[in-house]
Amino acid sequence: MYLPKKTYWYDQYGYTTVKEHMPESHLAYEHNRAQNAATLIDRVQRVSPFTRWAVENILQRTSFPQQAYDRCNGVLLLRTYGYDRLGSAAALMKAETGKAAYQRSRKNHHIIQNMSRRGNCLDNSVSENFFGIMKSELLYAKKYTSKDCFITDLKEYMEYNN
């Protein structure tokens, strides 16, 4: 039995990846897909500064920025929910990323975070009591004209109470 050479459906319609052989509509599509980090940042800065931060963050976290273009375009597609909601979501992303960076920094410097047990308000009662007294004796007792004056008094207060 003779089997004819396999032909693909796109041969019939003229699809090819060789640019010289591409139809005009495919060339226009390829031209529209041509983008870079600057065009993405330009498009998102119209939404809010937080969305600009989000796209810049996505672009910086990849070895090759081209890998992040689809993710950045996905962020831009969220504009259909409105600029306010997109800006709020990007602000939340920035806040959460800041928390993650804080956690990494804390672990890198071997700082143990104090976490009270659920339902037990007495775990931090000593420190809460100290800060309450410190505020009443130091912060509320005097009007400070500058941040430096307060820091100086705070250092003296800490040395006296230790």
PAVEX-885794 format. One line per 2 residues: number of its first residue (from 1); for each residue x, y, z of C-alpha. Coordinates in Angstrom, 2 decimals, padded with zeros to 5 digits. Layout:
N
NUM = X Y Z ~ ...
% end
This chain:
162
1 = 000.00 000.00 000.00 ~ 001.34 003.40 -000.94
3 = 001.03 006.23 001.60 ~ 001.37 009.74 000.21
5 = 003.77 012.16 001.79 ~ 002.19 013.71 004.87
7 = 000.95 017.21 004.31 ~ 000.19 019.58 007.11
9 = -002.88 021.81 007.24 ~ -000.81 024.92 007.49
11 = 000.98 024.18 004.20 ~ -002.36 024.55 002.48
13 = -002.99 027.97 004.00 ~ 000.54 029.25 003.56
15 = 001.66 029.50 007.21 ~ 005.41 029.54 007.61
17 = 007.95 030.94 010.04 ~ 010.20 032.30 007.29
19 = 009.42 036.01 007.36 ~ 009.86 036.46 003.61
21 = 007.09 033.93 002.99 ~ 004.65 035.18 005.63
23 = 001.39 036.84 004.59 ~ 000.90 040.52 005.48
25 = -001.49 039.71 008.34 ~ 001.09 037.44 009.98
27 = 003.82 040.05 009.58 ~ 001.56 042.64 011.22
29 = 000.89 040.24 014.10 ~ 004.61 039.60 014.58
31 = 005.27 043.35 014.51 ~ 002.63 043.94 017.20
33 = 004.14 041.22 019.37 ~ 007.53 042.92 019.22
35 = 007.86 044.48 022.63 ~ 010.44 045.13 025.23
37 = 010.60 046.09 028.86 ~ 010.37 049.80 028.09
39 = 007.10 049.43 026.16 ~ 005.59 047.32 028.94
41 = 006.60 049.82 031.62 ~ 005.24 052.67 029.48
43 = 001.88 050.88 029.16 ~ 001.52 050.11 032.89
45 = 002.62 053.45 034.28 ~ -000.70 054.86 033.04
47 = -002.49 052.58 035.51 ~ -000.71 053.38 038.80
49 = 002.78 053.56 040.30 ~ 002.15 050.24 042.05
51 = 001.44 048.44 038.77 ~ 004.63 049.92 037.37
53 = 006.46 048.54 040.42 ~ 004.80 045.13 039.91
55 = 005.86 044.89 036.26 ~ 009.40 046.10 037.02
57 = 009.60 043.52 039.81 ~ 008.46 040.74 037.46
59 = 011.01 041.82 034.84 ~ 013.86 041.96 037.37
61 = 013.21 038.51 038.81 ~ 013.88 036.67 035.54
63 = 017.20 035.90 033.92 ~ 015.79 036.80 030.50
65 = 013.20 039.59 030.44 ~ 011.50 038.00 027.42
67 = 010.35 035.20 029.73 ~ 008.41 037.70 031.82
69 = 006.58 039.44 028.96 ~ 003.61 037.05 029.09
71 = 003.25 037.57 032.85 ~ 003.44 041.33 032.40
73 = 000.84 041.19 029.63 ~ -001.31 039.14 031.99
75 = -001.10 041.99 034.51 ~ -002.17 044.39 031.77
77 = -005.16 042.20 030.89 ~ -006.43 042.75 034.42
79 = -007.25 046.34 033.38 ~ -010.67 045.01 032.43
81 = -011.45 045.02 036.17 ~ -010.66 048.72 036.33
83 = -007.57 050.73 037.05 ~ -008.48 051.21 040.71
85 = -008.75 047.48 041.40 ~ -005.57 046.75 039.45
87 = -003.70 049.47 041.35 ~ -004.99 048.12 044.67
89 = -003.94 044.58 043.77 ~ -000.46 045.79 042.80
91 = -000.20 047.74 046.08 ~ -001.11 044.58 047.96
93 = 001.53 042.67 045.98 ~ 004.13 045.26 046.96
95 = 003.12 045.04 050.62 ~ 003.31 041.24 050.61
97 = 006.67 041.30 048.81 ~ 007.97 043.72 051.41
99 = 006.93 041.29 054.14 ~ 008.70 038.44 052.36
101 = 011.86 040.53 051.98 ~ 011.67 041.39 055.68
103 = 011.35 037.70 056.58 ~ 014.37 036.80 054.39
105 = 016.43 039.62 055.91 ~ 015.44 038.57 059.43
107 = 016.47 034.96 058.75 ~ 019.74 036.02 057.11
109 = 020.67 038.01 060.22 ~ 019.57 035.19 062.58
111 = 016.87 037.31 064.22 ~ 014.13 035.29 065.89
113 = 010.66 036.74 065.52 ~ 008.59 036.84 068.68
115 = 005.19 035.25 068.06 ~ 002.66 034.96 070.81
117 = 000.55 031.85 071.06 ~ -002.96 032.02 069.79
119 = -005.38 033.14 072.46 ~ -002.67 033.95 075.00
121 = -002.30 037.69 075.38 ~ 000.09 037.32 078.31
123 = 003.02 036.16 076.14 ~ 004.04 039.73 075.40
125 = 002.71 041.36 078.54 ~ 006.17 042.34 079.85
127 = 007.17 044.11 076.64 ~ 003.70 045.66 076.20
129 = 003.87 046.98 079.77 ~ 007.36 048.44 079.19
131 = 006.34 050.20 075.96 ~ 003.17 051.56 077.57
133 = 005.14 053.07 080.48 ~ 007.84 054.36 078.13
135 = 005.27 056.18 075.99 ~ 003.60 057.78 079.00
137 = 006.90 058.82 080.64 ~ 008.82 059.83 077.54
139 = 006.72 060.38 074.43 ~ 003.56 061.96 075.84
141 = 005.29 063.94 078.59 ~ 007.24 066.22 076.28
143 = 006.75 067.89 072.89 ~ 009.66 067.10 070.58
145 = 010.76 069.56 067.93 ~ 012.80 067.08 065.92
147 = 013.33 063.41 065.44 ~ 016.94 063.70 066.63
149 = 015.87 065.14 070.00 ~ 013.49 062.23 070.53
151 = 016.15 059.65 069.58 ~ 018.61 061.21 072.05
153 = 016.06 061.11 074.87 ~ 015.05 057.57 073.92
155 = 018.69 056.38 074.16 ~ 019.04 057.97 077.59
157 = 015.75 056.42 078.72 ~ 016.83 052.97 077.52
159 = 020.23 053.21 079.24 ~ 018.60 054.35 082.50
161 = 016.05 051.48 082.46 ~ 018.55 048.76 081.59
% end
